Amino acid sequence: MTRTNILESANTYTLSDFQKYQLAKQYKKLYTNTVLENKKREKEQYNKRVYNLSVKNLFENFFTVWTHIINELTALIYDNDNNKNWNNYIIIFTKNERIIYVGIMFVLVALIFYFIFLTR
């Protein structure tokens, strides 16, 4: 009688048909949930875009973004690190969707200058 190692036995590694079915069912459920969650996130991202925002949300985001920009600029200016170059400033203004709000600020500043020069 030869004793074979239990770990080397082929029967211990194989899954029964029921276990394979359960595993496939779990994978399918996981994949379906992932696809549904991705679609939900994609829809939320689409609804958060600037052209889908209300005027109230646009102004709230505008002031929030500019607060973050000013905080990052002051942190960069008062940082003792010698790695201050124009690229760091540009990154602060163009991070995420900030460039849209920077553009809105430029338009507002241009309108203010237009009215100032118009009244001279």
One Martini backbone bead per residue (centre of mass of N, CA, C, O) as a GRO file, in nm:
protein
  120
    1MET     BB    1   0.091   0.042   0.028
    2THR     BB    2   0.062   0.352  -0.098
    3ARG     BB    3   0.140   0.673   0.000
    4THR     BB    4  -0.015   0.964  -0.069
    5ASN     BB    5  -0.029   1.279  -0.101
    6ILE     BB    6  -0.286   1.488  -0.052
    7LEU     BB    7  -0.182   1.738  -0.220
    8GLU     BB    8  -0.131   1.548  -0.486
    9SER     BB    9  -0.412   1.507  -0.524
   10ALA     BB   10  -0.656   1.553  -0.766
   11ASN     BB   11  -0.923   1.561  -0.589
   12THR     BB   12  -0.854   1.821  -0.412
   13TYR     BB   13  -0.849   2.040  -0.660
   14THR     BB   14  -1.121   1.986  -0.746
   15LEU     BB   15  -1.429   2.085  -0.850
   16SER     BB   16  -1.736   2.080  -0.833
   17ASP     BB   17  -2.007   2.152  -1.011
   18PHE     BB   18  -2.140   2.325  -0.794
   19GLN     BB   19  -1.896   2.510  -0.737
   20LYS     BB   20  -1.872   2.615  -1.024
   21TYR     BB   21  -2.154   2.736  -1.038
   22GLN     BB   22  -2.125   2.930  -0.795
   23LEU     BB   23  -1.879   3.083  -0.905
   24ALA     BB   24  -2.011   3.181  -1.168
   25LYS     BB   25  -2.241   3.332  -1.027
   26GLN     BB   26  -2.062   3.532  -0.872
   27TYR     BB   27  -1.918   3.656  -1.118
   28LYS     BB   28  -2.173   3.758  -1.257
   29LYS     BB   29  -2.269   3.940  -1.028
   30LEU     BB   30  -2.014   4.113  -1.011
   31TYR     BB   31  -2.020   4.214  -1.304
   32THR     BB   32  -2.298   4.344  -1.296
   33ASN     BB   33  -2.237   4.543  -1.065
   34THR     BB   34  -2.007   4.686  -1.209
   35VAL     BB   35  -2.162   4.788  -1.453
   36LEU     BB   36  -2.377   4.947  -1.296
   37GLU     BB   37  -2.180   5.131  -1.141
   38ASN     BB   38  -2.047   5.258  -1.390
   39LYS     BB   39  -2.304   5.383  -1.507
   40LYS     BB   40  -2.372   5.556  -1.260
   41ARG     BB   41  -2.108   5.722  -1.260
   42GLU     BB   42  -2.132   5.832  -1.545
   43LYS     BB   43  -2.397   5.986  -1.493
   44GLU     BB   44  -2.289   6.166  -1.265
   45GLN     BB   45  -2.065   6.302  -1.432
   46TYR     BB   46  -2.252   6.423  -1.645
   47ASN     BB   47  -2.424   6.595  -1.434
   48LYS     BB   48  -2.152   6.763  -1.336
   49ARG     BB   49  -2.137   6.929  -1.557
   50VAL     BB   50  -2.148   7.253  -1.645
   51TYR     BB   51  -2.398   7.241  -1.853
   52ASN     BB   52  -2.580   7.091  -1.605
   53LEU     BB   53  -2.579   7.328  -1.424
   54SER     BB   54  -2.677   7.539  -1.214
   55VAL     BB   55  -2.632   7.854  -1.110
   56LYS     BB   56  -2.588   7.787  -0.817
   57ASN     BB   57  -2.373   7.562  -0.857
   58LEU     BB   58  -2.177   7.733  -1.018
   59PHE     BB   59  -2.115   7.942  -0.791
   60GLU     BB   60  -2.026   7.742  -0.577
   61ASN     BB   61  -1.794   7.620  -0.744
   62PHE     BB   62  -1.645   7.880  -0.802
   63PHE     BB   63  -1.572   7.951  -0.504
   64THR     BB   64  -1.439   7.684  -0.433
   65VAL     BB   65  -1.218   7.682  -0.648
   66TRP     BB   66  -1.089   7.960  -0.569
   67THR     BB   67  -1.012   7.874  -0.286
   68HIS     BB   68  -0.820   7.647  -0.372
   69ILE     BB   69  -0.632   7.816  -0.545
   70ILE     BB   70  -0.540   8.015  -0.325
   71ASN     BB   71  -0.429   7.803  -0.129
   72GLU     BB   72  -0.216   7.683  -0.328
   73LEU     BB   73  -0.066   7.945  -0.389
   74THR     BB   74   0.022   8.009  -0.097
   75ALA     BB   75   0.172   7.744  -0.053
   76LEU     BB   76   0.375   7.790  -0.286
   77ILE     BB   77   0.492   8.066  -0.201
   78TYR     BB   78   0.554   7.976   0.120
   79ASP     BB   79   0.740   7.773   0.026
   80ASN     BB   80   1.078   7.654   0.082
   81ASP     BB   81   1.090   7.551  -0.185
   82ASN     BB   82   1.291   7.562  -0.495
   83ASN     BB   83   1.037   7.440  -0.684
   84LYS     BB   84   0.972   7.717  -0.857
   85ASN     BB   85   0.751   7.720  -1.130
   86TRP     BB   86   0.532   7.765  -1.386
   87ASN     BB   87   0.415   7.479  -1.385
   88ASN     BB   88   0.284   7.488  -1.101
   89TYR     BB   89   0.083   7.715  -1.167
   90ILE     BB   90  -0.061   7.575  -1.405
   91ILE     BB   91  -0.159   7.328  -1.249
   92ILE     BB   92  -0.346   7.478  -1.056
   93PHE     BB   93  -0.537   7.599  -1.292
   94THR     BB   94  -0.576   7.287  -1.448
   95LYS     BB   95  -0.711   7.126  -1.244
   96ASN     BB   96  -0.932   6.938  -1.357
   97GLU     BB   97  -1.213   7.177  -1.378
   98ARG     BB   98  -1.079   7.471  -1.340
   99ILE     BB   99  -1.061   7.606  -1.624
  100ILE     BB  100  -1.351   7.702  -1.638
  101TYR     BB  101  -1.337   7.900  -1.391
  102VAL     BB  102  -1.108   8.069  -1.505
  103GLY     BB  103  -1.266   8.164  -1.754
  104ILE     BB  104  -1.489   8.307  -1.599
  105MET     BB  105  -1.301   8.510  -1.463
  106PHE     BB  106  -1.197   8.644  -1.721
  107VAL     BB  107  -1.470   8.747  -1.814
  108LEU     BB  108  -1.531   8.923  -1.565
  109VAL     BB  109  -1.280   9.103  -1.588
  110ALA     BB  110  -1.339   9.207  -1.874
  111LEU     BB  111  -1.608   9.343  -1.803
  112ILE     BB  112  -1.497   9.539  -1.596
  113PHE     BB  113  -1.298   9.683  -1.786
  114TYR     BB  114  -1.504   9.773  -1.992
  115PHE     BB  115  -1.672   9.954  -1.795
  116ILE     BB  116  -1.440  10.138  -1.711
  117PHE     BB  117  -1.364  10.238  -2.006
  118LEU     BB  118  -1.654  10.338  -2.078
  119THR     BB  119  -1.670  10.571  -1.837
  120ARG     BB  120  -1.434  10.777  -1.939
   0.00000   0.00000   0.00000
